[in-house]
Amino acid sequence: MLDFEKALAAHAQKYHTGDWKWRVYEIHTGQDAGGYHIVEGPNTWDAFDSRGDLGAEHTSDWDKNVSIYLTDKVQEYFSVYVDSLSTVALGDFSDKIIITHMYPKPGMTKGANDIVKKMKKVWTEGNETVAVYQGAVSGPPQIATVTRLKNGLKELAEGYRKPMAERYNAAYGEGSWDAYLADYAKYIESRWSELLVYNAAVSSK
């Protein structure tokens, strides 16, 4: 792992800087625990169009010096930031994050977006910094909420915030949480979450 991190850091700091800089997170929990999550960007679609080939030198460095340490799998996907559903600016990152991956049932994407839109009010009133992304041309339809833990893991402690059901009912009226859960069961096929921690040493400088 130390050799991998050394090679990854060298690659990131040589080939992925400026608009294409990398933020590298260690995945601490969930089905990919022990892996690494690399965020490149943010960038526009036009920027990707004009980026061009990364070049033989870049590809050779990745193949010979980095990928030789990969033992399981590599996944790549595009995520599009949705400002209207988020409570934090795109570039306002934090060192500890929770990503919740939600997969809408077929034909239920609008309903899934609607329940996230209602949740935004609860996040805002609870001073939660949540960035919402939608998957694009990257497998099944996905909504990913990224809770940026500005105050660290203590935000997960009991008593730091009131229970979600209580907060939701306060925002939308008594019984609204039960209605939310019914809608969730109706629109969402599955979900899972993971905790990630930023590793500055292996990220772009």
N, C-alpha and C positions, 0 to 999 in steps of 0.2 A: 504493500500500500504506500509506503514512503517513496519507493521508486516511481510509482504511478503519479503521486502528487507532485513530485519533482518534475517529471516529464510534462504533466498537464500544465503546471505553472509556466514552464518555459515556452510551451506552445502558445498558451493564451497571451503571454506578455510579448511574444514576437509577432503573432499573426492576427490577434483579435484585440485591437485597440480602437480608440476613437469611437465612431458611431457603431462599431461592431464589437465593443468590449464585452467581456464575459463576467458575469457574476456567478460564482460557483458555490453551491450549497451542498452540505452533507445531509443525506436523508437519514433521520434518526429512528423513525417509526414507519409502520405500514408495510405493504407488500414489497416495497423496494428498499427497505432498510439496509444500510451498509453501502448503498450506492451514492451517486453524485448527480445533482440536478444543475445543469448549466443553462443560464439565461443569457441570450444574446439579444442586444437591442436596448430599448425599443426602436423599431424602424418602420418605415412605410412600405407599402407594396411597391411603389415606384422605386424606392431605394434598392429593393431586392432585384427588380428588373435590371437596374443599371449596375449592379455589383459585379457581374461578370464571373468568369472562372476564377477560383481561388488560387489556381496555379499548381504546377507539379511539385514545386518545393514544399508548399503547404501540405499537400496531400501526402507526400512522401514522409514528412515529419510526423504527421498523425499516424500513418500506417506503421512506420518503423519504430517510433519512440513512445507512442501513447497506447495505441490499440492493442499492442502485444500484452498489456497488463489486464485487459478486459476479460472477465471470466464468465459473464452471464449474457447480458443483452444490452443493446443500445436502442433507444426509442427517440425519434425526432418528431416534433409536431409544431405547428403554428398555433399561437393563442392570440386572440384579438381583444384588446382592452375595451371594456364597455363603460364609458364615463357615466352614463345615465343611471347605472346600477351600482356604482362604486361610491365609497365614502372617503377615498384617499386618492391623491393624484398619482398618475402613472409612474412617475419617477421618484416618488417619496418612499423609498425602500426601508426595510428594517432587517436586522440581523437574524431574528427568529420569526419564522412564519409557519402558519398551518394552511395547507392546501386541501380543500375538500372538492373532490371530483364527483360531479353529478351527471348522470346519463339519463336524459329524458326518454320516455317511451316513444315509439314511432308515432309521428304526427302530433306529439304533445309539446313541442319546443316552445310554442307561444305560452302555453299554460305554465311551463317551467320558468320561463322568463318573468311571468306575472308574479309568481310566488317569491322570486328573488327581489323583484321591484318592491313588493310590500315589506320584505325584510329590511330593505334599506332604511326605512324610517326607524325601525327598532335599533339597528346598528348605530344610526346617527345619534339617537337619544341616549344610547349607552356608551357613546364616545369610542366606538369600535372602528378601527381603520381597516376596511375591507376593500380589496381590489377585485373586480369581477371580470373574468375573461370567458370568451367563447372559443371553442376549438374551430379551426378552419382547415378544410381539406386534409384532415389528420385523423382518420379513423371515424368511429361513431360520433354523432353529435354529443358535445360535452359542454357543460358550464362548470367552470372552476372558480371557486371563491378563495381568495388568498387573504387570510387574516394576518395582518402585519402587527406582531406583538411589540409595539413601541416600548412598553414597559417590561418586556421580558415574560418569562414563564409564570410570573406571579399573577398575570392576568387570568390564568386558568384556575387559580385558587378559589375554593368555596368562599363566598362572601365578597369577592372582589367586585362582582356585579350581581344583581338580582337574577334569579333563575329566568331562563328564556321564556318559559310559558307565562310567568308573571309579567314580564316586560311586554310581551306581545299582546296580552289581554289589556294592559294599560294603554297601549297605543291604539288598539282597534275595538275594544269592548269585550266584555265578559263572554267567554265561549269562543272567541275568535281563534284561540290556539288550537282547539279541537278541529275547527274548520280548516285551519292551515295544515294540520296533520292529514286530514282527509284528502286535501288537494295534493299534498306531497305524495301520498300513496297512489293517487290517480295519475299524476304526471311523470313521476320519477321512477325509472326502472331499477336503478341501483346507485349506491354512493359509497365512497371510502375516503379516509382522511390520512394525512401524514404530517409529521413535524420535521421541519428542515432548519438548519443553522448555517449561516453564511461563513465561508472560509476565505478570508481575505488573502491569505498567503498563496493560494493557488488561483486566484482570480486575476483579471487584467489589472495592470497598474495605470 
